[in-house]
Amino acid sequence: MPEVVLGPELLAAMAGVILSLAFSYVPGLKTWYKELSGEWKRLIMAGLLLVTALVLYGLGCAAVVKGVTCSRDGFAQLVWMFLVALVSNQSTYTIAGSQERNWHVYDEEDLPEM
């Protein structure tokens, strides 16, 4: 069985998924977040994901997490971790996020004739 390495990218992806699920399903947090405008939701989520990437970068610099260096390459990795967290967060939201979305199921008469 292949070994799973909890590197910074995997941790960033996991954080993105967990944040998305938390804001979609945790009572109280879901209600508070739902009442915000779209701009505030995006700003809050992007800020939390940036904080996640910065924490992982800091843990790497402190040698708690392996795979991150405190250098120019490490800063590039910080940007990459932010993007990984953002993509995993938005993918999770799209797939498993809020149930209140208006997903439209088309009837056959709604579809154009072929």
Secondary structure in CASP SS format (residue, H / E / C, confidence):
PFRMAT SS
TARGET T0000
AUTHOR 0000-0000-0000
METHOD secondary structure of the structure
MODEL  1
M C 1.00
P C 1.00
E C 1.00
V C 1.00
V C 1.00
L C 1.00
G C 1.00
P H 1.00
E H 1.00
L H 1.00
L H 1.00
A H 1.00
A H 1.00
M H 1.00
A H 1.00
G H 1.00
V H 1.00
I H 1.00
L H 1.00
S H 1.00
L H 1.00
A H 1.00
F H 1.00
S H 1.00
Y H 1.00
V C 1.00
P C 1.00
G C 1.00
L H 1.00
K H 1.00
T H 1.00
W H 1.00
Y H 1.00
K H 1.00
E C 1.00
L C 1.00
S C 1.00
G H 1.00
E H 1.00
W H 1.00
K H 1.00
R H 1.00
L H 1.00
I H 1.00
M H 1.00
A H 1.00
G H 1.00
L H 1.00
L H 1.00
L H 1.00
V H 1.00
T H 1.00
A H 1.00
L H 1.00
V H 1.00
L H 1.00
Y H 1.00
G H 1.00
L H 1.00
G H 1.00
C H 1.00
A C 1.00
A C 1.00
V C 1.00
V C 1.00
K C 1.00
G C 1.00
V C 1.00
T C 1.00
C C 1.00
S C 1.00
R H 1.00
D H 1.00
G H 1.00
F H 1.00
A H 1.00
Q H 1.00
L H 1.00
V H 1.00
W H 1.00
M H 1.00
F H 1.00
L H 1.00
V H 1.00
A H 1.00
L H 1.00
V H 1.00
S H 1.00
N H 1.00
Q H 1.00
S H 1.00
T H 1.00
Y H 1.00
T H 1.00
I H 1.00
A H 1.00
G C 1.00
S C 1.00
Q C 1.00
E C 1.00
R C 1.00
N C 1.00
W C 1.00
H C 1.00
V C 1.00
Y C 1.00
D C 1.00
E H 1.00
E H 1.00
D H 1.00
L C 1.00
P C 1.00
E C 1.00
M C 1.00
END
